């Protein structure tokens, strides 16, 4: 067995809990802020084309991006939490094996998606709800993502891998570097080369490729506990079982995001391009808050997984309690600020009075769901860190299963208002289930750790 790199694992093992949480969460927040700036900038550039159909096309294409994200998280979250637990058990060689399997599996799945998606492009566009003027723009946007599937998937999976060993700053550098490249290329491709929405997609793809290059460099040259070298690529049923046990919950979470996005698109299209555009704008704005919740939920996972495997009961519970407290305090504050200035914020992205009016209603509903979304995320992350696939999968699947009937009934009974509030209601119910599942598993986890400690 190789010696553990104490410096790289300091924040997972020895640093004060609050310091460890902020070390993991703040870089992730900065990464998400950079991503948010890109999303806002991207929407701004596309908005400058003065074409509502193009703005709607980007929203319609979101589900396909979620598919790539789902596969990235399937391997990234599954292997990342497994690596964190292995490090807690001092099993370095196996951690390197898992990280290599994560990398090469992501590349392979991306290639398979290219082969499958290109011949099925037309059916995919119809499924997404693209029609009329939005059809060609949605096609151009998605085509870039299909061709670059291996890079997009691998960028996501490797970002999870780097963070799994506590290297949150290195993870941030990879993500932010990709975003900067993306933002720099956007105006060139969109306006100078007149590629419109296809240019926006191409800039995103190149940004992901840059991130992949950085993550490979880090894991090969800087990390002492992980590797993407082909010599460690030794797949086994046991390793894939551990990856999929947890990764499948992240996959389902993203997969149901695809379903909810498709349903949102199709139901919102019933009310016109203005509603579709308003949903897209509101989603970008509420990401400010949701990214905060995601930062805490995802950032805490390696800390929780390591403490759990290292059988450090006291540190484990302190991490969970403080993470939830910090997360809720920030989210409630930001949501209140955005609510007060909702009309002004919507107005930044559109001068269309109809889009601004409906956008305010949508934004209000989405802001009401932010606490529920954050709680769903943190409980799902806790279950993933423990390696309890059943609970984490229940959380991921339930969010989507509840949303479908609530959306359909809401549309029938309350028309557009039912569509707008469907997500808030489904997230609220799922958050309640998460609390119940946590209460149920908490005592079992603590008793298990106490038994091991006294053996």
Buried (B, 14 or more C-beta within 10 A) or exposed (E): EEEBBEEBBBBBBEBEBEEBBBBBBBBBBBBBBBBBBBBBBBBBBBBEBEBBBBBBBBBBBBBBBBBBBBBBBBBBBBBBBBBBBBBBEEBBEBBBBBBBBBBBBBBEBBEEBEEEBEEEEEEBBEBBBBEEBBBBBBBBBBBBBBBBBBBBBBBBBBBBBBBBBBBBBBBBBBBBBBBBBBBEBBBEBBBEEEBBBBBBBBBBBBBBBBBBBBBBBBBEEEBBBBBBBEEBBEEEEEBBEBBBBBBBBBBBBBBBBBBBBBBBBBBBBEBBBBBBBBBBBBBBBBBBBBBBBBBBBBBBBBBBBBBBBBBBBEBBBBBBEBBBEBBBEBBEEBBEEBBEEBEEBBBEBBEBEBBBEBBBBBBBBBBBBBBBBBBBBBBBBBBBBBBBBEBBBBBBBBBBBBBBEBBBEBBEEEEBEBBBBBBBBBBBBBBEBBEEBBEEBEEEBEEBBEEEEEE
